[in-house]
Amino acid sequence: MADTETIEIKKMSGPTKAAIFLMSMGEEYATQAFDKMNEHEIGEVAFEMSLIDSITPEMLKEVSLDFVGKFEGESRMIIESDSFIKNIVKNTLKGQDADNVLDDLEKKKQDKPFIWSRNINVGTLAGYVEGEHPQTIAMILAHMPSEISSEILMSLSDDLKGDISMRIAKLGQISEDVVRDVDRALKLELSGAVGPGGKAGGLQVLVDIINGVDKTTEDAVMEFVEEDNPEMANDIRNLMFVFEDLTSIDDTAMREILKKVEGQQLTYALKTATDEMKEKIFSNLSQRAGEMLKDDLDAMGPIRLAEVEESQQAVVRAAKELEADGTITLGKGKDDVLV
């Protein structure tokens, strides 16, 4: 399994932070915490635990400053995550319920190829991937989590960005054996670990990746696609979901998204937002939370546009993650409206 010291701390999700904290506290404490969660929450946190094999001081500091002193220097906790998870799940849930959670956890690990890429330094990963044939790069990016693929795409040279993007859009169904072979090769090269799986590329895969890149990369990709295939470029634009599109989702979905977004990210995201977008956000916050957000906006000085765009992308990623697990539905245009 990949060394988790390479996890990008500031991008850790809530379940990841919970997993790190509970694993650092030990099985007995984690069992007590699991006892307060429902089965869905246990499954989410347990899945994140399964991806962790060590906890660095920096990671622990982000999760709980109270414990920084215990893990100073280069030391780290080495954790047998599989046995840890099995013990606390079985101590919390009984009989078939525990078996169901563990079976579901194993299935999730097997169904998500390249999930280990979340635990690899993106620069290292990009350096390895860039040396591959463009078609292989396209296949790899199509199967990795879209937020990782977005960062890798941004790191590529401009002439490669468009070529790779076109190949992703045209990518058909990939043999599971081929995916398994490439997954295994990357895993061995980068000391990662994950189970195999297969999926096709296509426009939606490319759109998911583009939604996570910076404006410069987006422009480079769209310019290349526009010149090569104007019809495809138009299709991509119609499929792309951007921050301001969140004004069209229902209030229940917006409240779910706001639960996943950190306070500073939301403040930065609203820096250049339209009045309609701001109203959508404030109307789905409690009065106290809304007042605090307004105070933060009023007190915020000038910030780099890149930070605003990154924060807006983080909100969109949170929305897409919720859509992927079936919690909410995102619509884009009248063709997607449910009646």
Secondary structure by P-SEA (a helix, b strand, c coil): cccccccccccccaaaaaaaaaaaacaaaaaaaaaaccaaaaaaaaaaaaacccccaaaaaaaccccccccccccccccaaaaaaaaaaaaccccaaaaaaaaaaaaaaaaccccccccccaaaaaaaaaaccaaaaaaaaaaccaaaaaaaaaaccaaaaaaaaaaaaacccccaaaaaaaaaaaaaaacbbbbbbcccccaaaaaaaaaaccaaaaaaaaaaaaaacaaaaaaaaaacccccccccccaaaaaaaaaaccaaaaaaaaccccaaaaaaaaaaccaaaaaaaaaaaaacccccaaaaaaaaaaaaaaaaaaaaacccccccccccccc
